[in-house]
Amino acid sequence: MSNTSPALGTPPAAARSLPVTRAASDAPPPVRTGHCQCGRISYQVTGVPDDPHLCSCVHETRISGGPAVLWVGFPLDSLIWTGPGGEPKWYATYPTLRRGFCPDCGSQLVSIADDSDMAMVTGFSLADQNGIEPLGHSFREHAAPWMHITLAPAPAADSRSRYGSGSND
């Protein structure tokens, strides 16, 4: 077999090494931090924000004193309590759902369901709020009648079905 190009009669160019690049899966997952109003309870989560949505269930409106709470999910095993106050105080709003809040300032920080591998953190407790625009609104039927929400556009993989009236963050 010849080592020349049949069309040009010249040897092929030597193969050049391509620059080494990191695959997207090799990139370290993003790290975010958050804290309560007084700063006593701080946390860190790792990963891409998942399931950012508003919730207007009776628990959220009563606890927050507002018409909805913005929740954002991160892997539960990535949640680390970093502040001087350690872990928040916990309150169960359902037998299988507990919420963490600061015992000093009262800020609600996290909601964890017993059977979930996700920790839902309050969106406005995060220091970096990029990429957490709400894609859904659970318990919309319980929202204040004057509340009109424009949600972020749905991602390519449409996940709007999980924002029905059955979610309790």
Buried (B, 14 or more C-beta within 10 A) or exposed (E): EEEEEEEEEEEEEEEEEEEEEEEEEEEEEBEBBBBBEEBBBBBBBBBEBEBBBBBBBEBBBEBBEEBBBBBBBBBBEBBEBEBEBEEBEEEEBEEEBBBBBBEBBEBBBBBBBEEEEBBBBBBEBBEEBEEBBBBBBBBBEBBEEEEEEEBEEEEEEEBEEEBEEEBBB
